[in-house]
Amino acid sequence: MEISNESAIKKPKRLTSVVWNHFERVRKADICYAVCIHCNKRLSGSSNSGTTHLRNHLMRCLKRSNYDVTQLLAAKRRKKEGALSLTAINYDEGQRKEENIKPTILKFDQEQKKDEPINLGSIRFDQERSRLDLARMIILHGYPLAMVNHVGFKVFVKDLQPLFEVNSAIELDCMEIYGKEKQKVYEVMSRSHGRINLAVDMWTSPEQAEYLCLTAHYIDEDWKLQKKILNFVSLDPSHTEDMLSEVIIKCLMEWEVGHKLFSMTFHDCATNDDVALRVKEHFSQDRPLLSSGQLLDVRCAGHVLNLIVQDCIEALREVTHKIRESVRYVKTSQATLGKFNEIAQQVGINSQQNLFLDCPTQWNSTYLMLDTVLEYKGAFSLLQEHDPGYTGALSDTEWEWASSITSYMKLLLEIIAVLSSNKCPTANVYFPEICDIHIQLIEWCKSPDDFISSLALKMKAKFDKYWSKCSLALAVAVILDPRFKMKLVEYYYPQIYGTDAADRIKDVSDGIKELFNVYCSTSASLHQGVALPGSSLPSTSNDSRDRLKGFDKFIHETSQNQNIVSDLDKYLEEPVFPRNCDFHILNWWKVQKPRYPILSMMVRDVLGIPMSTVAPEVVFSTGARVLDHYRSSLNPDTRQALICTQDWLQTGLEEPNQTPPHPAIPLAIEAN
């Protein structure tokens, strides 16, 4: 629709579309032209021609490459949504400051007249910043590095900004960003006064390679729970437990956080205890730990619950297979399904649930299938009488087993759902849920049915191994919840231990006091000559021959120790805080910190312990954690850089009360 060049007489007219910011409308006789202000190209300017051809020309016009027309058009389309401010997203403020580049801000007021032109101004194209933005996009969303070589991507970028030169060596840009972001994380963790809790996870690949993922959990100065992936390391195929501990120690030394280590959470209860012991011995100086070391060696709650569920599924495997085949038979044809529904109505079944087949790799779907089928038990029992082709009927005993095990799975599903959906998964939330499972396992073991009781004993053996390692850490964490304190321990332990409850409660009480005393002594050694929070050192004479300077220090230290000892006692003696749904434990302790200066230090470390390392998106998976083919094919340094930087960038983009755009490691796939 391009028009040949002709002289014209300009006639100004107020126009509606923002496209006219880049064209001058001219008229010759009865013909209207639109003249591009960048290249002087003339196109049809008639009102009947619309503006699509003008917009298309702007996208091709090389002489307007310094004008971000696409941003302008997008802003115009969103004008109806209200006042809007657009600015270039900059991930590296330091670089912007060095270049002294100020972002161009476009503001659209809702009351702005439709025909009022918008002055975009000139935006200088920055090849370096755009190149790094592309690398950040690839890291953030987990795109393959090879996408920069895809023809479609190159065409898209060329049309969007012809001046942009796509760097095929995008891997180098990603490594550069990794280095900068790693330095930021290092500085943040170095400045943090709290301890570091380390989650240790094992991954595999489709090629059976093994990886070690180390994630730091801590509560920052603003009392926000933080999580940072520190390392994603490839392991030697022949690695031993000794080598595993050496790798962990090396990574912690690289980050210089070994002296801050408070606890380690291992995914699997089967992990050798010597791994944690070796790390503990290497970083043993000036770190508050219980003498038993139970706050150092923690195991993943989500993993042990999944192991218990797997026992349920395995015990019911043959019955579940018959149920799947029964559902599959009923749904083979509309005639069979219609006959089944008629039988269901005859026996008085009015369920609103429809029969469906489960996904075997997601055990929550298996539970839902079993739960739905149990509602149609009467119909399935009669189906064989009305349909000779159906031969998969369950016996009464099999129905009883299915009912009992489904009820077990329901409890486990509800508890895991509660733990995984908590927006603030501090360590205190786990104790009551784990205690409920403990009590139920004790009851299930008393079942008169040998099949059920033997299954319960098998599940309890795995649970007991977890409980022996983690019960003290769980109890200490819940005591530091002002809604419960010692009361919840005193409530649950008689149900769990019976006549031995008093001794067990005393063990917990002694444990938290022992830990608190370590914090008292650690604080005293760290604050020699420095005032503790909420206190000040006594003034002394400037006389260098003052013989009582040592006495002033003695008075200060002894008085501080007296206050510290009463800190925990004062907290425990005060009434529990009322339970309500709006309670936020970290906010509570942030406010109460001046009242409990030393106890609050301990609280930050204990509540930051990751009692479970299972990500919400895989909490119901029956498979192992397997890296996808793309990530496993990368070289070790690049793989670690992409995974760690992705986690760090996502954390920076998260908004309060919103879920992150992707999981911490969104590249995981589940193996059967």
GUVEX-189680 format. One record per residue: x, y negated, z of N, C-alpha, C in turn. Coordinates in steps of 0.2 Angstrom, whole numbers, plus 5000, padded with zeros to 4 digits. Layout:
BEGIN
XYZXYZXYZ/...
! end
This chain:
BEGIN
500450065000500050005000500449945000/501049944998501549894998501349844992/501449774993501249724988501949694986/501949674979502449644976502549574979/503149544979503349484982502949424978/502649384981502349324978502349264983/502349204980502349144985501649144988/501649114994500949114997500949055002/500349035003500148975007499949005014/500348995020500149015026499548985029/499149025032498549005036498549035042/498649005048498649035054497949065056/497949115059497349145062497449185068/497049185073497149225079496949295077/497349345079497249415077497249455083/496949515083496849555089497349605090/497649635085498049695086498749665088/499149695093499849675094500349685089/500149725083500549735078500649665074/500249625075500349555072500849515075/501149535080501749505083502349505079/502249555074502849575070502649555062/502149525061501949505054501649435054/501749405049501349335047500849345042/500249325044499649335039499649275034/499649285028499649235023499149245018/498849195015498349205010498549165004/498349204998498449174992497749184988/497449124986496749134984496349174988/496049224986495549264990495949324993/496649334992496949394994497349375000/497349425005497749415012498349465012/498949435013499549475014499749475021/500149535023500449535030501249535028/501549485030502349485029502649505035/503149555035503549575040504049525042/504049505048504549445050505249475051/505349535050506049565050506349575044/505949605039506249615032505849575027/505349535028504949505023504649545018/504549605020504149655016503349625016/503049625010502349605010501849675009/501349675014500949725013500249695014/499749735012499049715012498849685019/498549625020498349595026497649595026/497249625022496549615022496249655028/495649625031495349655037495149725035/494949735029494749805027495249855027/495949835027496449885027496649905033/496449875039496649895045497349885047/497649915052498349905054498749965054/498550025052498950085052499550075048/499450055042499950045037500549995040/500249945044500749905046501149935052/500849975056501150005061501750055058/501450095053501950145050502550105047/502450045044503050005042503549985047/503249965053503649955058504150005061/503850065060504250125063504750145058/504750115051505250135046505650075045/505450015048505849955046506549955050/507049965047507749965050507949895053/507749845050507949775053507549755059/507149795062506849785068507049835073/507649865072507849915077507949895084/508049825085508149805092507449785095/506949805092506249795095505949855097/505749865103505449935105504749925103/504549945097503849935095503449995098/503750055099503350105102503150095109/503550055113503350045120502749985119/502849945115502349895114501649925112/501649965108500949995106500750045111/501150075115500950125120500650075126/500950025127500649975132499949945130/499949935124499249905122498749955122/498850015121498350075122498150085129/498650065133498450075140498150015144/498049965140497849905143497249905147/496749945144496149955147496149985154/496650015156496750045163496849995168/497049935166497149885171497849855170/497949805175498649775175499149825175/499649815170500149865169500849835169/501349865172502049835171502449895169/502849885163503249935160503949905161/504349955163505149935163505450005161/506049995159506450055157506650085163/506650155164506850195169507550205169/507850185175508650185175508850235181/509150285179509350335184510050315188/510350265185511050255187511050175188/510850155194510850085196511550055196/512050095198512750075198512950045191/512750085186512950075179512650005177/512050005179511649945177511949875180/512149885186512449825189513049805186/513449855185514149845182514049805175/513549825171513449795164513049735165/512749725171512349665172511749655167/511449715166510849715161510249715165/509849665164509149665167508649695163/508249735166507649775162507149725160/506949725153506449685151505749715153/505349675157504749695160504149665156/503749705154503149685150502549685154/502149635155501549635160500949615156/500449655157499849645153499349635158/499049575158498449565163497849585160/497449615165496749635163496349585160/496449525162496049465160496249425154/496849455151497149425145496649435139/496649375136496149375130496449425125/495949455121496049505116496549485111/496349425109496749395103497349355105/497549355111498149325113498749365112/499249335108499849375106500249395112/500649445112501049465117501749465115/502149425119502849415117503349465120/503549515116503949565118504649545119/504949505115505649485116506049535113/506749525114507249565111507449615116/507549675115507849725120508449755116/509049745120509649775117509749845118/509849875112509949955112510549975115/510550015120511150045123511250115122/511750135118511850195116512150245121/512550215126512850255131512250275136/511850225138511350235143510750285140/510650275134510150325130510450395130/511050395129511350465129511350495135/511450465141511450495147510650505149/510250465147509550475149509250545145/509550555139509350615136509650675140/510250665142510550725146510150735153/509950685156509550685162508850725161/508550705155507950735153508050815152/508550835149508650905148508750935155/509150905159509250935166508650935170/508250885170507650875174507150935172/507050945166506450985164506751055162/507351065162507651135161507651155153/507651095149507751115142508351145140/508351185135509051215133509451155130/510151165131510651115128510651115121/510451165118510451165110509851125107/509451105111508851065108509051005104/509650975106509950915103510150935095/510150995094510351015087509751045083/509151035086508551065083508351005078/508151025072507950985066507450935068/506850965071506350925073506450875078/506950885083507150835088507550785085/507950795080508350745077507950705072/507450725069506950685065506550645070/506350665075505950625080506350565083/506950585085507450535087507650475082/507750505076507950455071507350405069/506750435069506150385068506050345074/506150365080506050325086506550275086/507250285085507750235086508350255081/508350235075508850245070509550235072/509650195077510350175079510550225084/510150275087510350315092510750375088/511350395091511750445088511750505093/511450555091511350615096512050645096/512150655103512850695104512750765105/513050805100512950875100513350905106/513850865109514150895115513850875121/513150885122512750855127512950895134/513250945133513550985140513950935144/514450905140514850855144514550805147/513950775144513550725147513250755154/513050815153512750845159513250855165/513850875163514350885168514550815171/514550765167514650695170514150675175/513450685173512950665178512950715184/513150775183513250815189513750795194/514350765191514850745196514650685199/514250635196514050575199513450595205/513050635203512450655208512750695214/513250735212513550775218513950725223/514250675220514550625225514050595229/513450575226512950545230512650595236/512550655234512350705239512850715244/513450715242514050725247514050665252/513950605250513950545254513350545259/512750565256512250565260512250615266/512550675265512650725270513250705274/513750675272514250645276514050595281/513550555279513250505284512750535289/512450585287511950615292512250635298/511950615304512150635310511950705313/511450725309511150795311511550855308/511350915310511650975308511350995302/511751045298511551075292511251145293/510651165291510451225291510551255284/510851315283510951345276510551405275/510251395269509851455266510251495261/510351555262510751595258510351645254/510251635247509851675243510251715238/510051775236510351815231509951815225/510251805219509851815213510251865208/509851885203510151935198509951905191/510251935186510051915179509851975175/509551975169509352035166509952075164/510552045164511152085163511452115170/511052115175511252135182511752105185/511952035182512451995186512151975192/512551955197512251935204512551865205/512051825208512251755210512051735217/512451685220512351665227512051595226/511551585229511251515230511251485237/511551435238511651405245511251335245/510751335249510351275250510351245257/510551175257510551145264509951115266/509651125272509051095275509251055281/509050995281509150955287508650895287/508550865293508150815294508550745294/508350705290508750645289508650595295/508950535294508950485299508250455300/507850455294507150435294506650495296/506950545299506550605301506150635295/506450635290506150675284506550735283/506150795281506450855280506750855273/507350865272507750865266507950935264/508050945257508251015255508650995249/509351025249509751015243510151075241/510051095235510451155233511151135232/511651165236512351145236512751185230/512551245230512951295225512551345222/512651365216512451425213512951455210/513251505213513851535212513851605209/514151625203514251685201514651735205/514451795207514751835211515151895207/515651915209516051975206515552035206/515552075201515052135201515252185207/515952185209516152225214516252195221/515852135222515952095228515752135234/516052125240515952155246515652105251/515452135257515252085262515752035264/516352055264516952015266516951955260/516951975254516951925249516451875249/515851905251515251855251515351805257/515551825262515751775268516251725266/516751745262517251705259517051655255/516551675250516251625245515851575249/515451595254515051545258515551495262/516051525265516551475268516851425263/517051455257517351405252516851355250/516251365249515751315247515651265252/515651285259515551245264516151195265/516751225264517351185265517351135259/517151155253517151105247516651045249/516151055252515651005254515850965260/516350995264516550975270515950965275/515551015276514951015280515051085285/515551115285515651175289515551155296/515851105298515851085306515151065308/514651055303513951035304513451085304/513751145302513251205301512951225308/512351235308511951245314511651315313/511351335307511051405307511151425299/511051485298511051515292510451565291/510051555286509451595284509651645278/509651705280509751755274509051785272/509051795265508351815262508151885265/508651925265508551995266508752015273/508352055277508552075283509052135283/509152155277509652215276510352185276/510452115275511152085275511552105281/512152115279512552135285512652085290/512652095296512752045301513452015301/513952055299514552025299514651965295/514251955289514351895285514251835289/513651835293513551775297514051765303/514351825305514851825311515451795308/515651815302516251785300516251705298/515651685296515551615295515551575301/515251605306515151575313515851575316/516251625315516951615318517351565315/517251555308517751515305517551435306/516851425308516651355309516351355316/516751375321516551385328516651325332/517051285330517251225335516751175335/516551155341516051095342515451105338/515151165339514451175336514051205341/513451175342512951205348512651265345/512751315348512451385347512351415353/511751455353511651505359512251555359/512351575365512951625366512751695362/512151705361511951765357512051755349/512051695347512151675340511451685337/510951695340510251705337510051645333/510251585334510051525331510551515324/511051555324511451555318511251595313/511051655315510851715310510051725310/509751695305509051695304508851735298/508251765298508051805292507451775289/507351785283506751755279506051785281/505651745284504951775286504551795280/504551755275504151775269504451835266/505051855266505351915263505051975267/505051975274504852025278504152045277/503751985276503051995275502852025269/503252015264503252045257503452115257/503952135261504152205262503552245265/503252215270502652245273502052255268/501952205264501452215259501652275254/502252275252502452325248502352395251/502452405257502252465261501552485260/501152435261500352445260500252465252/500552435248500352445241500652515239/501252535241501552595240501152655243/500852645249500452695252499852705249/499552655246498852655242498952665235/499552685232499752685225499252725221/499152785224498752835220497952815220/497752785226497052765226496952705222/497452655222497452595218497452615210/497852665208497852685201497152715199/496752745204496152775202495652715202/495752665206495252605206495352565200/495952555197496152525191495752565185/495852625185495552665180494752665180/494552655186493752655187493552585184/493852535186493752465183493752465176/494352495173494452495166493852535162/493652585165493152625162492452585162/492352555167491652515168491652465163/492252435161492352375157492452395150/492452455148492652475141492152455136/491452455138490952435134490352405137/490052365134489452325137488952375139/488852435136488352485138488552515145/489152525146489352555152489352505158/489552445156489452395161488752375163/488352375158487652365159487352425164/487552485162487252545167487552535174/488152515174488452505181488152445185/487952395182487552335185486852365187/486552405183485952425185485952475191/486452515192486552555198486752515204/487152455203487252415208486652375211/486152365207485552335209485152385212/485152445210484752495213484952505221/485552505222485852515229485852455233/485652395230485552335234486252295234/486652305229487252265229487152195225/487252145229487052075226487752035225/488252065225488952025224488951985218/489251925220489351875214490051885211/490451925214491051945211491051985205/491451975200491452015194492052065194/492052125192492552165192493152145187/493752155189494352135185494952175187/495352175182496052215183496552165186/496952195190497452155194498052145189/498552105191499152095188499652125193/499952185192500352225197500952195200/501152145196501752105199501552045204/500952035205500651985209500152025214/500452035220500052075225499452045227/499351975227498751945229498151965224/498351975218497851995213497652065214/498152105216497952175218497452175224/497552135229497152125235496452105232/496352055228495752035226495352085222/495752125218495452175214495152235219/495552245224495252295229494752275233/494752215235494252185239493552175235/493652165229493052155224492752225223/493152275222492952345221492552375227/492852355233492552385239491752355240/491652295237490952275237490452315233/490752355228490352395223490452465225/490652485231490852555233490252595232/489652575234489052615233488852625225/488952575221488852585214489352635211/490052635213490452675210490352755212/490152755218489952825221489452855217/488952815215488352845211488452855203/489052815201489152815194489252885191/489652925195489752985192489153035191/488653025195488053055194487653035188/487652975186487252945180487752945174/488352955175488752955169489253005169/489153065166489653115166490353105163/490453045159491053025157491552995162/491252975168491652945173491853005178/492553015178492753065182493253035187/493252975188493852945193493552925200/492952955202492652935208493152945214/493152905219493552905225493152945230/493552985234493253025240493152975246/492752995251492552955256493152935260/493652975261494252965264494652915260/494752915254495052865250494752795250/494052795251493752735252493952705259/493952745264494152715270494852695270/495352725267496052705267496052635263/495652635257495652565254495452515258/494852525262494552475266495052455271/495352495275495852485280496452445278/496752465272497352435270497152365267/496652365264496452295261496352245266/496052265272496052215278496652195280/497152245280497852225282498152175277/498052185271498352145266497952075266/497352075268496952005269497351965274/497451995280497851955285498451925283/498851975280499551955277499451895272/498951905268498851855262498751785265/498251785270498051725273498651685277/499051725280499651695284500151675279/500251715274500751685269500551625266/499851625264499651565261499651505265/499551515272499651455276500351435277/500851475277501551455278501751425271/501551445266501851425259501451355257/500851345260500551285258500651225262/501051235268501151185273501551135269/501351065270501751015266502350995270/502451015276503051005281503251065284/503551115280503751175283504251175288/504151135294504651135299504651205303/505151225307505151285310504651305315/504351255317503851265323503151295320/503051295314502351315311502351395311/502951435311502951505310502751545316/502951525322502851565328502151595329/501651555329500951585330500751635324/500951615318500751665313501151725313/501751725315502151785316501951825322/501751795327501451825333500851865331/500351835327499751865325499851935322/500351925317500551995313500852045318/501252025323501552065328500952105332/500452065334499952095338499552145334/499352125328498952165323499352235322/500052225321500352285319500352335325/500352305331500352355337499652385337/499152355335498452385335498452435330/498652425324498652465318499052535320/499552525324499952585326499552635330/498952605333498552645338497952685334/497952675327497452705323497452785324/496852815325496752885325496952925319/496852885313497052915307497752915306/498052975305498752985304499052945298/498652945293498852905287498952835288/498452805292498552735293499052715299/499052765304499552755309500252755307/500352805302501052815300501252755296/500852735292500952675288501152615292/500752605298500852555302501552555306/501652615308502352625311502952605306/502852625300503352605295503352535294/502852495294502852425293503152395299/502952415305503152385311503952395312/504252455310504952465310505352405306/505052385301505352325297505252265300/504652255303504452195307504952185313/505052245317505452245323506152215321/506352245316507052225314507152145313/506652115310506552045309506452015316/505952035320505852005326506452005331/506852055331507352055335507952005334/507951985327508451935325508151865326/507451855325507251785324506751765330/506551805334506051795339506251735343/506851725346507151675350507051605346/507351605340507351545336506651525335/506151575333505451555332505151525339/505351555344505051525351505351455352/505951445352506251385353505951325349/505851345343505551295338504851275340/504451325342503751305344503751275351/504251285355504251245362504351175360/504751155355504851085354504251055350/503751095349503151065347502751035353/502650975353502250945360501550975360/501251005355500551025356500551095360/501151125360501151195363501651205369/502351175368502851185373502851255375/502951275381503051345384502351385384/501851345383501151375384500951425379/501151415372501051465367501451525368/502051515370502451575372502151615377/501951585383501551615388500951645386/500551625381499951645378500051715374/500551715370500651765365501051825369/501551815373502051865375501651915379/501151905383500851955387500452005382/500251975376499852025371500352065368/500952045367501452075363501852125368/502052105374502552145378502152175384/501552155386501252185391501552165398/501752215402502052205408502752175408/503052175402503752155402503752075400/503152045399503051985396503451925401/503451935407503751885412504551885410/504851945409505551945408505751915401/505251925396505351895390505351825389/504851795393504751725394505351695397/505551725402506151695405506751695400/506851745396507351745391507351685387/506751675385506551615380506751545384/506551545390506651485394507451475395/507751525397508451525398508851505391/508551535386508851515379508851445377/508251415378508151345376508551295381/508651315387509051275392509751285390/509951345388510651355386510851315380/510451315376510551275370510551195371/510151175376510051105378510751085381/510951125386511551115389512151105385/512151145379512751145374512651075371/512051045370512050985367512250925372/512150945378512350895383513050885383/513450945384514150945384514450915377/514150935372514350915365514350835365/513750815367513650745367514150705371/514250735377514750695381515450695378/515650745375516250745372516350705366/515750695362515750655356515650575358/515450565364515250495366515750465371/516350495372516750465377516950395375/516850355379516950285378516450255373/515850285371515350265367514750275370/514250225370513650225374513150275370/512850315374512350365371511750325369/511250345365510650315363510250285369/510050225369509650205375510050185381/510750185381511150165387511650125385/512050095389512650055388513150065393/513750065391514350075396514350015401/514550025407514649975411515249935409/515249865411515749825409516349835414/516949825412517549835416517949765415/518349765420518849705420519349705415/519549645412520049645407520749655410/520849665416521449675420521749745418/522349745414522549805412522849845418/522849815424523049855430522449885434/521849875431521249895435521349975436/521449995442521450065444520850095444/520250065444519550095444519250105437/519650095432519350115425519150185425/519550225428519350295427518750315431/518650275437518050275441517350255437/517450205433516850175429516650235424/517150265421517050315416516650375420/516950395426516650445429515950435431/515750375433515050355435514650355429/514850335423514550335417514350405415/514850455415514750515413514250555417/514350555424513950585428513250565428/513150495428512450475427512150495421/512450495415512250515409512050595409/512450635412512350705413511650715417/511550675422510950685426510350665422/510350615418509850595414509750645408/510250675405510150725400509850795403/510050815409509750875412508950865413/508750805415508050795416507750785410/508050775404507750755398507250815396/507550875396507150935394506650945399/506750945405506250955411505750905410/505850845409505350795408504850815403/505150835397504750855391504250905393/504550965396504151025397503651015403/503750965407503350955413502750915411/502750875406502250825404501650875400/501050845400500550885397500650895390/500350945387500350955380499950905376/500250895370499850845366499250875363/498650835362498050865360498150895352/497950945351497950975344497450935339/497750915334497250885329497550895322/497150895317497450915310497850855307/497850795310498250745307498950735311/499150785315499750785319500350795314/500850755315501450765311502050765316/502350825317502850835322503450785321/503650775315504250735314504150665315/503550635314503350575316503350565323/503050615326502950615334503650605337/504150645335504850645338505150585336/505050555330505350495328505150435333/504550435335504350385340504550395347/504650465348504850485355505550485356/505950475351506650485351507050435357/506850375358507150335364506950365371/506450405371506250435378506650505379/506850535373507250595374507850595369/508350555371508950545366509350605365/509450645369509850705368509350765365/508750775368508350825366508150815359/508050745357507850735350508350755345/509050755347509550775343509450855342/509350885347509250955346508650975342/508050935343507450945339507650935332/507950885330508150885323508450945319/508950975323509251035321508851095321/508451105326508051165326507451165321/507151105321506551105317506751105309/507351095308507551095301507751165299/507751215303507951285301507451305296/507651335290507151365285507051435287/506451445291506251505293506051555287/505851525281505751565275506051525269/506351565265506651535259506251555253/505651585253505251605247504951545245/505051535238504651475235503951485234/503551435235502751445235502551485228/502951465222502651495216502851565215/503251595220503351665219503251705226/502851675230502751705237502351765236/501951775231501551845230501851885225/502451875223502751915218503051985221/502952035217503252095220503952115216/504152065212504752075209505352045212/505952055209506552025212506651955209/507051915212507251845209507751855203/507551845197507951855191508051785187/508651775186508751715182508551725174/508351675171508151695164508751705159/508651725153509151745149509551675147/509251625146509551565144510051545149/509851535156510351515161510851565162/510751625162511251675163511751685158/511551655152512051655146512551595147/512451545151512851485151513551505155/514051465154514651475158514551455166/514851485170514651475178514651405180/515151365177515151295180514551255177/514351265171513851235168513151255171/513151315172512551345175512451315182/512951315186512851285193512751205192/513051175188512851105187512151085185/511851125180511151115178510651125184/510851185187510351205193510351155199/510951135201511051095206510751025205/510950995199510750925197510050925196/509750975193508950975192508650965199/508851005204508551005211508650925213/509250895213509350835215508950775212/508950785205508550735202507750745203/507550805204506850815206506650785213/507150795217507050765224506950685224/507350655219507350585219506650555215/506350605211505750585208505150595212/505150635217504550655221504250595224/503550595224503250545228502950575234/502850535239502550555245501850595244/501750655247501150695247501050715240/501550725236501450755229501950815229/501750865225502150915224502650895218/503250925218503750905213503550935206/503850895201503550915194503750985192/504251015195504451085194504751115200/504751185201505051215207505751195207/506051215213506751195214507251225209/507051295207507451325202506851355197/506651315193506051335189506251385183/506851405183507051445178506951525180/506651535186506651605188506051645184/506251705183505751745181505751805185/505151845186505051895190505151965187/505552005190505652075187505252125191/505052175188504652225191505052275196/
! end
